[in-house]
Structure formats: structure tokens, C-alpha cells
């Protein structure tokens, strides 16, 4: 649970939108579909607005979605460093 909260903190604490926001990976499609439909379905897939929306709802995202976002490189370099510093 602490690991999930730390990842959510990393996601919600960032205001910068990564320049590499693009089409979702298969893992993002699989694990973030419910979260996307619940929180961000008004934002286009692959858009910067979707990235921002998912970050704003980071504390509410499922653990599998958070992991998929992390694996897809949807974290900025500073977020990645924060995640590693917290052992994520």
C-alpha cells in the first residue's frame, strides 16, 4: 500500500507534461482502460490533456495502471528519479 501511495504521489506531484505522450502501450490499454473511462474519457488517447488528467487522478488509479504508466515511460526524468529514490 505504501508503494502505491508513493507512486501516486510521484504522479500527482508533477505538473510538467512529458513531450513523449503518445499512443498507449498494450499494458496501458489493458490496465488503464477502466481508469481512463472513469476519470479522463473526455480527453483524447495520446493527448497531453490525457497525460495531465491521469496525473491529476494519480492517487485514484489502480496499481496495475500506475505500473503500466511507469513501464511506458510516462514519467518525467525527475519523477523517475523520485520513484527510484523511494524504491519503486
Secondary structure, 3 states (H helix, E strand, C coil): CHHHHHHHHHHHHCCCCCCCCCCCCHHHHHHHHHHHHHHCCCCCCCCHHHHHHHHHCHHHCCHHHHHHHHHCCCCCHHHHHHHHHCCC
